[in-house]
Amino acid sequence: MTDYSRGDVVLVGFIFSDETGVKRRPAVIVSSDAYHQGRQEVIIAAITSRTDRVMVGDHLIGEWRAAGLLFPSVATGIIRTIKQGMIARRLGSLADRDLQAIGRNLRLVLGLDA
């Protein structure tokens, strides 16, 4: 069992997609508590402060301060599976409205509403 839950905003070391480096960034846990049982991994969506570039699958976080973020932010459609040990710390938790919107966007990106 994990200390992390769906909707938690966490700080993690993100490996660049071209694997040239790592940068500590916020992310939101999108995997379910049922998924976490018996696993050492969580599924996360990257969070960026680049609010000027919202793409398909992205969600502009409405209650970013309450989520523990320092700046207006976007939860992206960029998802990764990481070991729980890669999480540096929990920053906060997303409001239900934001988490539900992220879920809808991920279903669209993954083609799960078809």
N, C-alpha and C positions, 0 to 999 in steps of 0.2 A: 504494500500500500504506500501511497505517496503523500507528501505534505502539500502537493500542488493540485489545483482543480481547474476544470474548464473555466475560462474567463480570466484566470490570473494573468496579470501583466508581469513579466519576468525579464531579468537582464541576462543575456546569453552571449557567448562568443560565436558570432556568425562567420562561417567560412565563406569567402567570396565564391560566386558560382564558377569562376575560372580557377579556383583553388590557389590563388596567388597570395592569400593572406587571410587574417582573421581580425574582426573588429567587434568590440562589445556594443551590442544594440538591444533595445527593448523588443519584446515579442509577446504575443498573446497565446496562451495554451488553448488549442481548439479541439483537442482530443477529449473524449468523455472520461468520467471517473471509472466507468466499467472497463474501458480500454487500459487504464492505469493499473488495474488490479493484476498482480502477477508479472507486470512488465517493469523494466527499468527505463523505459523510454516515454517521451511525451511528443505529441505533434504540435508544432507551433506555426504561427503566421508572423512574418516579419512586420515590424512597425517602423515607419519612417516619419520624419518631420517635414518631408517634401510634400506639402499640401497643395502645391501648384500643379501637381502632375498626378491626378487620380485616374487610374486606368481600370479596365474591366477586371472585376474581382476585388477591387479596393474599396475601403469604407473609411470615410472621414469620421473620426471618432468624435462624437458630440461632447461627451463628458470626460475629456482627456485629463483634466486636473484631478478629478476624483479617482481616476485610474492610476495615479501616481506618475504621470508623464509631465515633463517640464515644459513642453511646447505643444501647440496644436499638432495633431498627428493623424496618420493614415495607417490603418491595418491593411496590409497588402495581400494579394492573392499568392504570394510567395510562401510556400509551406515546406517545412522540413521536419524530419523525425530526428530527435536528439536524445542522448542519454540524460537522465535527470541530473546526473552529476555535473553536467555542463552549465547548469543554471547557477549563476552567481548569487542572485537573491530575488525575492519577490518585491515588486514595486507597488503593486496595488491590484485592483480587480475592476474589470469593465462593468459598466451598467448593463442591465439585461437588454435594454433597447439596442445598444451597440453590439452586444454579443449575438443577438438574434439577426441583426443585419449582416454581420460577418458570416454567420452560418448560411444565410440565403446566398450571399455572394460566392462562397466556396462551393455550394451545390451547383450554381451556375457554371463556375469555372471547371468543375469536375464532370459536368454533364449528368448530374444525378437527378434532375427534375424531368428528364426525358421519359 
